[in-house]
Amino acid sequence: MSGASLQKDTFKIAVVGGVDPGAVCKLLDKTFGSLPSNAEAMPVADVIAAKPPQRVFIQLDVPQTVVTFGGPAVRRSEPGFMPACIVNHILGGGGLTSRLFREVREKRGLAYSVREQLVWLDHSAMFLGTSGTCADRAGETVEEIEKQVRQIAAEGPTQQELDDAKSYLKGSQLVALNTSSKLARTLLQHQLDKLPIDYLENQNAVVDAVTLEDAKESSAAAVGRGSAHNYRRPRPKGRSAGGHCAVQDYTPAGRRSARHRPDDAAQFIF
């Protein structure tokens, strides 16, 4: 790796365990002391997905219909990040308790799996999700995912969902720190996110501070600025590999201007 991309003022290290701080500092200085001190990084503009709402169908030779979806979300540095994080957990990150799991798999049996998460970078953020289903139920699966995304964007979570999510996120911190490697990853991520050194001690208080009003206000930004869906399916017998392509636009009220085909692989952005 070149010195232009690895420099002291941008280099982050996390060390945990039964070590002597002085010895660690000497070892780090010996290993990385020759790196240049000041980075001359090129400026990077913030990026927000600006594609208009649409659905694109793609025919692929794959053994299962795979749906992927996503869209712009809230960056780590924005004030609404923690409420947005909780909203994303309620929508699709809570495993067996998430809205998507409950509505898509448990109630309707549409998919083998469905999940969603918030992903953030320095200059962009997005929510990303995926689901696996059979070809003849792909259309229903996408419709239900779309419904749940729109609903939480418009209405936000309930008080019970918020309370349950906050309790889970606080409890999960203990599991996230139960090994040295997990603790090191967490501390490194906190540095990359430019969080204060005592953030780990105060994180539960940050979660507790999120109110239902906060969550509702952040819901649209968390998942409602648009999302992309891809679903892929095996090629039907007797059909060529060329596939079918269609675009589907949405009005603000959510009405669709074109009808999708559930038997084709597809990408959706709404």
N, C-alpha and C positions, 0 to 999 in steps of 0.2 A: 504494500500500500504506500502511495507516495506521500511525501511530507505536505503536499498541497491539500490533501484530504484528511490528514491526521496531524493535528496540532494541539499544543498544550491548552490553549484557552477554550477549546471545544471538546477536549477529550474527557470522558467521564468514566470513573472507576468506582466500583462498590466492593468492599472487602468485609467479610463477616467471619466470626469464629473466634477461637481462643488464640489470638495472635497479639504480638506486641506492636503497638502503633508505630513506635520509633523504628523498629526493624522493617515493618511494612513500607514505611515512607522511604527508607534507604533503598529497599529493593525496587520500588517504583521509580525512584530517581535514577537508579542505575539502568533500569530497563528502558525508560522513556525520556530520560533527561536530554537526549540529543535531539528531540523533536523541536521544531521551530516554535517560538513563543506566541506569535500572533497569526491568527488565521486571516487570509484574504479571500473570504468566501464571496461568491457571486450572490447578489441579492436575489431572493426568490419571492415571487408575488404570491399572494393568497389565491387559492383556487377553489371555485365553487362550480359544481356541475351545472351547466346552463342549457343542456339539451331540452327541447320542448317535450311534453308528455307524448309517449308513443309506445306501441308494442310491435316488436319485430319477430317474426317466426322463422326459425332456422331448422332445417331438416338434417339430422345427424345419425350416423350408425353407432348407437350406444345401447347397452342392454336395459337401461332404465331411464325413465323420464326424470331429469334433474332440474329443479327450479332454483334459480338464483335471483336475488333481488336486492336492491339497495338504492341509496340516494344521499344527498347532502345532509349533514347533521351539524352538531355543535362542537366547536373546537375546545380543547382542554383549557385554553386561556380565557374563554368566554365565561361571564358570570353564571350563565344558565347551564353550565356543564353538568354539575351534580344532579340537578333535577332531570336533565335529559338522559343521564346515565341510568337513573332509576326508571324512567319511562321506558327506555329500551329493554331493561331487565324485565319489566312487567310484560312488554309485548312479546319478546321472544328469547330472552336470556335466562329465564328462570327455570329451565328444564321442564319437569312435569307440571309445574305450576303456571307457566306462561300462558298468555291468551292464545297465542298461535298453536301451542301444543294442545291446549284444551279444546279449541274450536275446530282445528284442522284434523288432528289425529283422534283425540279421545271421543269427541261427540259425533264426528262425521266419518271417521275412518278413511280419510282421503289420502293420507300420506304415511309412509313408513317413519319419516322423521321430519321435523321442522324446527328451525332455530334462527336466531337473529342476534346481532351484537353491534355495539358502537365501536368504531375504529377511528383513532385520531392521530394526526401527524402535525408537524409544526405549522404548516400552511394550508391544511385541509382537514376535513373530517367527514365521515360517512357512516351510515348504518348499512350493514350487509347481512343478508340472510340466505338460507338455502333450505330446500326441501326435496325429498325423494318420493316419487309416486309412480303409479303405472300409467301407461299412455292414455287409456280410455278415461282416466279421472284427472288428467292434468289440467284441463280447462276449469273444472270445479275447484281444484286446489288453488289455482291462481286467483280465481274469483274470491275465494274465502280469505286468502292472504291479503288481497287488495282491500277487501271489506274491513278487516281488522286493522290494517295500517291507517286507513282513512278514519275509522271510528276513533282510535286513540288520538290521532292528530287533531280531530275536531273536538272531542269531549274530554280528553285526558283520562287519568286513572280514577278509580274510586278511592275513598279513604281507606277501606280495608286492603285494597291492593297496595296502596302506598305504605301502610303500616307493615304489611307482610314483607314487602320488598326491602324496606329499611332494616327490618330485623334480620333478614337473610344476609344482606350485604355486610352488616356489622359482624355477624357471626362468621361469615366466610373469611373475614380477615385473619382469624386465628388459624384457619386451615392454610391460608395463603402464606403464612409465616412459620410453618411447622418444620421446615428444613433450612439449612444454611443456604442452599442454592436458591430456594424460593425467596428467602429474605434478601439475598444479594440482588436478585432480579427486581424485586420491589423497590429497593433503595436506588438501584440504577435508573429505573423508570421514573422515579420521583425527581432525580437529577435532570433527566432528559425533558421532563415536563416543567422544569424550573420551579418546583415546589419548595417551600421552606424546609429547613432541616428537621423541624419538629412536626412535619405534616403527619407522619405515621402516628404520633401520639394524639393528634387532634382530628384524625380522619373520621372517627365515629361521631364526633360533635358536628362535623360538616354534614354528614348524612342526616343526623337528627334534626338539623336546622331546616331541612327542606320541608316546606308546608305543602298542603294540597293545592293551594293557589299557585305556588311556585311550579309544581309539577304540571298543572293545567296550562300555565303560561308557556312552559317550555315544550309542550307536547308537539305543537306544529313544527317547531324548529328541529325537534329530535327526529321526526320521521315524516313530516308533512310537506317537505319542499319538493317532493318528487321521488320516485324510486324506480329501480331497474329490475326487471325480471327476465330470467332466461330459463326456459325448460326444454329439455332435449329428450328425444325418444328414439327407439329403434326404428329403422326404416320399414314401413309396411311392405308385406309381400306384394310383388308385382308393380311396385313404384320405383321410379328412378331415384338416384341419390341427390338429384338436383334440389329437391325440396321446394318449399313454398315460402314466400315472403309477403308480409302484410304490415302496414303501419296503422296504429290505432291511437287517435288523439282523444283527449278528455277536456271537457268544458270545466269551468270552476265548480259546477255542481256535481261533477263526477260522471256525467253521461258519456257514453262511448259512441264514437262516430263510425266505427267499423266493428264487425263481428269477428272474433278470433276463432280459429279451428282447434279444438282440443286434441286433434290427432296429429298435429304438427309440432315440431320443436320450436321454441319461441323465446324471444327476448322482449320484455316489457319495461317501459318507463312510464310512470304515471305521476 
